[in-house]
Amino acid sequence: MGNGNKNKSKRLLWNVVNDARSDISEIKAMLRMHIEEKNVHHIPPCKPIADMQKTILSAAGAAILALLSAIGSLALNFARR
């Protein structure tokens, strides 16, 4: 899948971008399959996707805690004035 360019660095970049797009679409499909079909165990992607799902939930929890902390800090600053 070349882009018709004879410059090797641009051709390499094009290949890297296409590989990344392929990997992202594969991960997206595995996530969709794992989350939508809860009672079906998918081998081999079950363990990696379950770990990724835990990571996503942990990151979301941390973001919510940070948001609550920021709101609390703003409330305390307004209360001091």
C-alpha positions in Angstrom: 0.0 0.0 0.0 2.4 2.7 -1.1 1.4 6.3 -1.6 3.4 6.6 -4.8 6.1 8.6 -3.2 9.7 7.7 -3.8 10.9 9.2 -0.5 11.7 6.3 1.8 10.9 8.2 5.1 7.4 9.1 3.9 6.8 5.6 2.6 7.9 4.2 6.0 5.6 6.7 7.8 2.7 5.6 5.5 3.3 2.0 6.4 3.5 2.7 10.1 0.3 4.7 10.0 -1.5 1.8 8.1 -0.2 -0.7 10.6 -1.4 1.4 13.5 -4.9 1.8 11.9 -5.0 -2.0 11.4 -4.1 -2.6 15.1 -6.6 -0.1 16.4 -9.4 -1.6 14.4 -8.5 -5.1 15.6 -8.5 -3.9 19.2 -11.8 -2.1 18.7 -13.4 -5.3 17.3 -12.1 -7.3 20.2 -13.4 -4.8 22.7 -16.8 -4.8 21.1 -16.9 -8.6 21.0 -15.9 -8.9 24.6 -18.2 -6.2 26.0 -21.3 -7.0 24.0 -21.3 -10.8 24.6 -20.9 -11.0 28.3 -21.5 -14.7 28.8 -19.3 -15.9 26.0 -15.6 -16.5 26.7 -13.4 -15.6 23.7 -10.1 -17.4 23.4 -7.4 -15.9 22.9 -8.5 -12.2 23.2 -10.5 -12.7 26.5 -7.6 -12.1 28.9 -6.0 -9.1 27.2 -9.3 -7.4 26.6 -10.5 -8.0 30.1 -7.2 -6.4 31.3 -7.7 -3.5 29.0 -11.3 -3.0 30.2 -10.0 -2.9 33.8 -7.4 -0.3 32.8 -10.1 1.8 31.1 -12.4 1.6 34.2 -9.5 2.5 36.5 -8.6 5.5 34.4 -12.2 6.6 34.3 -12.4 6.3 38.1 -9.2 8.3 38.6 -10.6 11.0 36.3 -13.8 11.2 38.2 -11.9 11.5 41.5 -9.7 14.2 40.1 -12.8 16.1 38.9 -14.5 15.8 42.3 -11.2 17.0 43.9 -11.1 20.0 41.6 -14.7 20.9 42.3 -14.1 20.6 46.1 -11.1 22.8 45.8 -13.0 25.5 44.0 -15.8 25.3 46.5 -13.4 25.7 49.4 -11.7 28.7 47.7 -15.1 30.4 47.2 -16.1 29.6 50.8 -12.9 31.3 52.1 -13.7 34.6 50.5 
